[in-house]
Amino acid sequence: MSKVIYYHTNSFPEISERDEYKLATNFGMHSPRFRICFDNYFDLVENPFTEFPTNFTSTFEELTNRRAVELWDIGKPIRLWWSGGIDSTCALVSLLKTKRLDTSLTVYLSKASVQENPRFYDLLVNKKINLQWHSFDNYVYDNDQLWDGQTINVNGGGGDELFLAISSYTSIEDFFKIKDHDWINVMKDSDMLNTAEKYIDMSPYKPKTCWELLWWFARSIDDLLSRYLSPRFLKDPSVYHLEYPFFYTDYFEKWALSNPYAGHNGDYGTYKWPMKKYIYDYDKNEEYLYTKQKESSFRSVNKQPRYEGASYNHYVLNTIVYEDGTYVRY
């Protein structure tokens, strides 16, 4: 049997009760893969923690352009899933900047995308970029055209994790609080605190604020739910390889480790500043640069419950997916 690339933790309550899983899920990592400290309970595809770079000088702009060129070099038309948010807009800008005459780009968007970033939508229209509209009748994971192998699907995956992935249930104000003696600003459970201390002891940058603590968790614990979007919902998960999260690369990780404080300029309003600056250099939208904040984009393109009381899990098809595309239904 091949190794696991995704699992749905709600299906394994006995595992999710372990202290390390409680730690991860407390911060919104719902299908965690622990890169240090803990056992590989599900025989997951390994993602060993990289060595800490000592002389990494590439800029964020250089790496973003490099990633776009790599995707073009695959040699297939690209469909960019654009929510209007910071991550996918940054990826889209890089593809627009590096697009060659012999390449084809389609922007897959919804009405929510336009609402989130109307000026960039106008830019796409003016540039006559090919647009494909998402709707619940043309649902991203049910649309066979998206998964027929003729194109690749690029999204902003890994953008949150590059700077800081954080659950929407955690107070924004906690990001910049100076820690108290036992980190009780963000953790109340004593077992969870003890587990967190193991991670803190191994951090090369000893956390002093909640931001720094959560940044280290984001670096050292993968969330497979974020890394692999499609295996949860595809009727045939064997085509998951046609999904390309833009920011999940070794060199972006090395950049993050070399720039642990690059995620902001001192307050939450500047969250993801390198991305926002990269976008601004292209579209000159000062409002987006200075006021745009993180929003949950996935909900706007995820199938919404159609009846009272339906849960998000109602639409999860697969509880576990293996590297070769075989799966177990939820």
Phi, psi and omega in degrees: 000136179285168184284162184275134174254342180204142172216153183256109190298331180300341180276352185230068185299328181292329176285316185293348177275350178294151187301319182293325178288324176297322177298311183296312183291334176300333180250026171081013177264098195272337175229070191286148170236114186276122186270342175218161173082304198249160183290157179268083189295329187256013183054051183284153168304127186283147174224076187299149181292131183288155173293146181289123182292141181255340182213062182259111189248356181297142179273163178299319180298316180300317182290324180295317176295321179299316181297319179298317179297319177302318181292319176297324183290348174298330173091015178241154173303146182251134170249116181263120177280110186249118179267343189095349180282178189293314185296307184289329177292320177299314178298319180295318178302316182297322178291323178293321181291329187254002183298135178257166183296331184266016182247162182231129181235128172241134176260119181264115189219172177227176176299327178295328178298317180295319180295325183283329183214070187296324182292324179288327174299317177300321178299317179297319179296316181295327179276000179057041175287138180294124181248140175233127190266129173276143169208171180286347171272344178235055192291141189302324183265354176256352185277104184299331181299327182287341188236025182269002177086358180280338179226170169246152182251115182254133176229178182274021182305138180093352181293313177301312185293335180297323181254303180188117174266129184216139179294144177292348180277348180270134183298134177301324182298335181291340185304321190247008177291140170289138185294153168269191188296325187236020179061029183284357172296330184239351180219131179254330186284128184294322178295322178295319178298319179296321178294318180299324181299328177297320178290318181299321181297333183264359182284133177287341178244100186296117186296137175242340178234167178297324178303310184295323178296312183289328175300319181292320175300317181296329179282325190257355175231116174286147168247103183296336177296328177272324183291322180238100181283315193286326185302335179294325195245345183288135175293328175237090185293354181296345181264013182301335182293350176278357176263129181237099173293129191293319193260005177270087174219160178298321185286330173293323178295318179296322176299316181298317180293331179278344184228063188295342183249016184279354186286352182196168175251029175113352177210165187293335179297340179257017179304135182064038183304316180301323177292314182296323178292320178299318178294316182298322179299340179264314187254350177057033180267095183293326179299315179295320182298315189263341185241343183294131177236166181299133172230155175279107185272333188297327182297333183285343178242358176276144179300125181273148177305134184260003177215157184299131176092353178290143182253168176304320183296343179302333185258001175280118182276322192241132179271334180207136181229135182261164185301329181276003177094353173290162190204166171237126182292152180291000000 
